[in-house]
Amino acid sequence: MTGFASRTEEIAPFQVMAILQQAQALAAKGIDVIHLEVGEPDFATPEPIVQAGINALSEGKTHYTPALGLPELRRKIADFYQSRYGVEVSADRIAITPGASGALLLLMAARLEAGDELLMADPGYPCNRHFARVFEAHGRLIPTTASSGFQLTPEHVKQHWNKGASKAVLMASPANPTGAVIPHEDLEKIAAQTRLLKGELWVDEIYHGLTYHDVGESDQQSKRPKTALALGDDVVVINSFSKYFGMTGWRLGWMVVPEHYIPVIERLAQNLFLAPSTPAQYGALAAFGEEALAIMEARRLELKQRRDYLLAELPKLGFKIPVIPDGAFYIYADASELTQDTQKFCEQLLQDTGVALTPGFDFGEQNAHLYVRFAYTTNIDRLQQAVVRIQTWLEQKALEK
């Protein structure tokens, strides 16, 4: 095909969506599919948020808001940082965006020049490097291993920093696909290293709230991961109402940036998006209420139960779990004892059993052919069924050899 911009050749398909499409095609034929591939829990949006959105529609609150979002929602988010993390953030530094993806697009449009490098971990969320490519910059993947929790370290940043080209480091905690959480002291060292190199630190916190190491602790507040905003006003944080707040389809996110970024971010938002979704913003105002937060906390506990079940069962099937996920709703499993090509493995597993997993190829290049991602985004009964199906399938394959 001709006539398309050359950058489109470098933006690979999001493989998990291809797996989802295959799974949906099977389901349309009446096959029972267990979805462990897509990063979207089975929970519906909490009712207080839904009702707030309905009320906004009924009251005719359907017109454009300011480009950076409703002032009252920006203040609510600032208050949330104070109450949850003990960090004071000015509402003037907060931009409401069409999803976290919208935040990243605005940030990269504002901060990256053609040829700039954005350092990020491999494995990691694939779309981030493609966002950079849209603006003629480069998402530079840095291979990581289980020894660093599949996260970047200060040594990684120092070793791979390209003076004159590298502009920023993008971290994620908890991370997709690994669920790994960066200890705050490690993030502090990375921030110091990045400042030393005169770069910027951007931290994706869209899975904040969905962490599990504090469950059962009497002092949960002290065990809760700190926001990277505690590291200083020069750190950028991206967040979303999708994951913890259960608002995936509402497409609403936010970012906190240094205050001098705001005029440029606002100008770009006016031109690229006009404004975030108005009903979604009014719904989000209810997300910080006690009733909604109680629902989210109950869901977090359920997700931990699902995680713990798979952590116990997957090794029995032959999967190795090199990093125990402390957050998000993913397990990044080493399938090297079962296959040397997880793309074919996942495709065949889906066709033969109706269990949908995501192959590691979606998340980078570092040993991607040996890894699969399990998303524990369905209930325990379905997870148990998935384990039985996989076990039966593997046993059949062993007999066929």
N, C-alpha and C positions, 0 to 999 in steps of 0.2 A: 504494500500500500504506500502511495506517495502523497506528498503534500502535507504530512503531519510534522510538527516540530520534532527535531531530533531528540529532545529530552524524553519524549514519550517512549522511545525505544529502550531507555534505561530505567523505566518505571515498571517493575515486574508486577504481574497480577498478585493479588492477595490470596495466597493458596487456600487459606482456611475458608474463604468464600466459595472457592471451587468445590471443596469437600462438602460444604453446606449445600451447594446446588445439587451435587450428586445424591446427598442424603435426602433432600427434599423430593428428588425424582423417584427414589426408591419408595419413600413414604406415599407418594401419589399413586403408586402401584399396589398399595395396601401392605407394604412391608413395615414392620415395627422397627423404627430407628431410635437408637439411644444417642442423644446428642451430647457428646463430650468434647466437641470441637470449638464451638463459638464462645467468646468471652462475654456471655450475657446470661446471668442467672435466671432461673425459672420464676423468680418472684415478680409479681406485678408491682407497679409503683405504689408506695404506701398510700392508703386511702386519704389521709389528711392533705397530701400533696395533690392527689387527683381532684378532691373536692374544691381545693383552692383554685385549681385551674378551671374547673367547671364554673365556679362562681365568677371568675374573671370574664369568661366568655359570656355568661348570662348578663353581666353588668356592662357589656359593651367595651371591655378593656381589650380592644383588638387593634389599636392603632400603634404606629411606631413608638418605641421608647427612645431615649437618647442612645447614641451609638455605643457608648460604653455600658449601657444597661440602666435599669432603674436605680436611682440614688438610694432608695430604701433597701434594695437587695445588696448593693455594694456595702452599705453599713452593716447589714445582717452578717455578711461574710467577715467583715472586720471584727464584729463582736464575737463571732465563732472562734476566730483565732485567739482572741483574748480568753474566752471561757474554756476552750478545750486545751490550748497549748500554753497559755500564759504569755503570749507574744502580742505586743501592741503593733497593729498595722493600720495605717491611715486608709480610710475608704477611698481616698483620692488616688491611691496606688493600684486599685483593683479595677480590672476591665472584665465585664461579663461578655462572653463570646458564644458563637454557635458551636458548642461542644469544645472539648479540649483540643480537638483538631483545628478548630477555628483560632484558638489561642496560639497554637504553634505556627500556623500560617501567618498570622499577624506579626508574631515575634520574629520569625525568620525574614519576613518582608522588611521589617524595620531594622534589623541588625546585621543581616548577612549580605555581603557584596558578592558579585560574580567571582567564583574562584575560591571563596572562603571555605574553610573546613570546619565542620561541626563534629567533634569527637564523641563517639558513643560506643557502648559495649556490644559485642557480638557473643552470645545471642541477645536480641532485643526486639522491640516492637518495630516491624518492618516499615511502616508508613513514615516514620520520622525521617529516615534518610531520603525518602522520595519527596517529602515536603521541601527539604533543602534543595533537591535537584530542580524543583519547579522554579526556584529563584536563582538558578545557575550556580548554586553553591554545591558543596560535596559533603555528604554524610560519611565520615570516615569510620569504618568499623574496626574496633580494636579487639582482637581475640582474647577471650577470658576463659578461665577454667574454674572448676569447682573449688580450687584452693582459695580463690578470692570471692567465693559465693557467686560466681559469674557476674561480678560487679567490677567496675574500674577501680583502680587504686591510685594513690598519688604517683607511684612509680610508673604506672601505665601512662598517666597524663604527661609526666616529664619526658618519658622515652619517646612518645609518639607526637609530641607537640612540634608542629612545623612552623617555625618563626616566619612571620610574614604571610602565612596562609591560615593557620589555626586561629579561630575566633572565639569559640566557646566549647564547653563540655556539657553534654546533655546526659543527666543521670535519671534513673527511675527507681523509686523506692516506695512501696514494694514494686517489683519489676514484673513485666510480662516478657517472656513466658515462665520465668523461674519462680516467681513468688518471693524472691529474696529481698530482705530488708537490709539497708545499709546502716550499720551502727552509727549513731550520731557522731561519735568521736572520729570515725573514719571519714565521714562526710566533711567534718570540720577540717581534717587534714587535706582533703581534696580541694576544698574552698581556698585554703591557704596556698596550696601549690598553684592553683589556677590564677589567683591574684598575683603571685610571684611572676608568672608568665605573662601578666597583663591581659589575661583572658576573662571570660565570663562563665559563671556557673548557672546552668538552668536545671531545675529539678522537677521531674514529673512526679506528682503526688496523687495521681487520680485514684489510686487504690488505698490511700490513707483512710483510716477507719476500719478497713478490713485487714486487721492483724490479729494474731492468735496466741502469741506467747504469754499474754497477760491473763488469759482466761483461767479462772479459778484462783487468781491472786487476790489477796485481800486489799492490796493497794494498787488498783488498776491504773490510776492516774500516773503514778511514778513509772509504770512499765510501758506506758503508751509511747510509741515513737514520736520524737520531736519533729516539728516542721523545720525544713531547711531555712525558713525565714528567720529562725533564731540565730542564724550565722551572720546576719548583717543585711543592711538595706540594699546592698548591691547584688544579692542573689535573687534570681527570678524563679518563681514557683508557678507551675501549671496544675490546675485541678479541674474537677468535673463533677457534675451532678449525676453522671451515668452509673457509676459502679456502687459506691457506698450508699448513695441516696436512691438508687433504683430507678433512675430516670433516663435510661438509654435512648429510647425513642423520642424523648423531648428535645434532644440535641442542645444541651446547655452546659457551658463550662465557664471557667474564669482563669485569670492569671493575676499574679501580683508582681509588679515590676518597679524598678527605681522610678521615683516620681518624675524625673526629667524625661522618661520614655513616653509618658502619657500623651502629650500633645501629638506626637507622631503616630502612636498607636490609635488614637482617636481619629485622626485624619484618614488613616488607612482603613479603619473599620467603617467609617462613613462611606468610603468609596467601594469597598469590597463586599460589605454585608448590610449596609444601612443600619441595622440594629439586630440584636438577638430576638428570638421568638418572644412575643409579648405574653401570651398565655403561659408559656413555660416559665417565664420569670415570676409571674404571680403565683404559679404553683410552687416554685422554689422557695418563695418566702415562707411557706409552711414547713419546709424541710428541716428548719432549725427548731421547731416547736417540740415540746416534751413528748407528745404523743407519737410524732413521726420518729424521733430519735429512739424511743423505746422499741418501736417496730424494727428499726435498723439494728439495734443491739441484739434483739432476739434472732434476727437473720444471721448476724455475724456468728453467734454461737452455733447455729445450725450448720453454717459453712465449715466451721472448725470440726464438727462431728463428721461431716462428709470427707474433709481432708484426712482426718485421722483414720477413717475406715480405709481409704485408698492407700495411705502410707503403710498400713499393715498388710494389705492384700496384694498390692502390685509386685513386691519382691517375690512372693510365692509363685507368681506367673513368669518370673525371669527378668522383670524390669529392675534396674538399679536406680536408686534415687540419690544422686551425689550431693544434693543440697536440699535440706529440709525447708520447705517453703513456710516462712513466717507470716506471709500476707497474700493478698489477692485471692484468686480461686483457681490456681493452676498448680500442676505438678509437672516438672520437666524431667522426663524419665529417660534413662539410658537403655536403649533396646538392643545394644550390640550383641547380646547373647542370643537374640532372637532373629536379627536381620542385619544386613549391611546396607539396606536401602529402605529407609522408613517411608519414603514416598510410595513405593510399591506395596509395602507392608500395610500402610493405612488404607490404600485404595482396595486392596484385596480383603482386608478385615471388614471394611464397610460392605463390600459386595456379598461376602460370605455370611456375615453375622448381623449386619445392621448396626454395628457399633462405630460411631464416627469419632476419630481422633485427628489431631493436626500434626503433620510431619514437621520435623525440625527445620526443613528448608525455608519455611516462612520467616524464620527469625534470624537468619544470617548464614554464615559460611563455616563457622568453627564446628567441625564434627557434626554438622547438621544432619547428615545422612544416618546418624546413629541415634538420634533423639526423637521423641514424640512428646507432645503436650497433651496432658489430660486436663480438661476443664471440668471441675466438679460443680457443674451448674444445673444439676438435676438431683432429685431426692435420693435418699439412701436406698430405697427399694430398687430404683432404676440402676443405681451404681452396683448393687448386688447382682442384678440381672446381667449387667455389662461384664462383670468379673467372671460370672459363670460362662457366658458366651465366649469370652476370650480364652478362658481355660480349655473349654471343649474344643475350640478351633485349633489351639496350639497342640493339643493332644492328638487331634486328627492329623495335623501336618506332620507330627513326629512319627506317626504310624506309616505315613505315606513315603517316608524317606527309606 
